[in-house]
Amino acid sequence: MPAITEPAPAKINLALHVRRRRPDGYHDLETLFAFATDGDLITVKPAQTNSFTITGPFAAALLPVESIAPTPNTTPAKAGAQLGTDNDDAPRSSGAAPWHCNLVTAAADAFTTAFAPEAHHAITLEKHLPIASGIGGGSADAAATLRALARLHDVPPTDPRLHEIAAKLGADVPACLANRTTLGTGKGDTLTNLEGLSGTPLLLVNPGVAVSTAAVFETWDGHDRGPIPEGNLLDRALEGRNDLEPPALALAPAIAEVRTLLDAAQGVLLSRMSGSGATCFALFETPEARDTAATAAQAKGWWTLATNLG
């Protein structure tokens, strides 16, 4: 049986309103989820035993140092490597990770328990997105793993058990499983499909810092500033906000530098921090305007991804 490859696109929050803390420890959210056309890649194939390999520019950030295998003409990067490099120039170390390593293997375990108890899989994660960066890297990887395994085992993508597994893995995983523009409410896992902005030029920029989601929520002031307004998708995003941006700025002031650059860019439609940071995004009128802003961000040594909304 051939290997199945599934994209794990970067997630952005066009708006993110934090409403209240719930008794279960989560927060009630209202968020406009959207997805890039680029991100990580997951490949799965049947195997005699389970294995998990991580490759790509940000493999070293997820692997124990002793497990990293350098590719030709590269030197292994230390775990937790700096984020502030462009994908094309980042270290491309790779290695075999312990099976019980991250959300990818947790997703695989949950899938096999539900659908294929006797199955084993060789899984490869090609890591292009920086970690702890507010663009759903781990959640997107887990969701792509579920989609890939569903294709491999002929499980319909609408099977409700897939959503149930995703919801148990994390608040963003159901949205990443759907992989389309949605309004997320509750923990973020109650989803309503939305239309608009597909194909819009998109730029992601990270200033080279990782931000802890838990620390950002702990720093949030707890004030409910109201719901996301109604209207078309762009208007809702423009009139909305990211309630986690002020606490993230307090933890990582470099985010303000990114916002200043993106806000001042020619042809920008919307600029905002995504998720709990530190990655910021901007939507542009044209690909040329996006690429000009990307060049300016790269000149500062920041990680960038020039892409489009899916």
Secondary structure, 3 states (H helix, E strand, C coil): CCCEEEEEEEEEEEEEEEEEECCCCCEEEEEEEEEEEEEEEEEEEECCCCEEEEECCCHHHCCCHHHEECCCCCCCCCCCCCCCCCHHHCCCCEEEECCCCCHHHHHHHHHHHHHCCCCCEEEEEECCCCCCCCCCHHHHHHHHHHHHHHHHCCCCCCCHHHHHHHHHHCCCHHHHHHCCCEEEEECCCEEEECCCCCCCEEEEEECCCCCCHHHHHHHCCCCCCCCCCCCCHHHHHHHCCECCHHHHHHHCCHHHHHHHHHHHCCCEEEEEECCCCCCEEEEECCHHHHHHHHHHHHHCCCEEEEEEEC
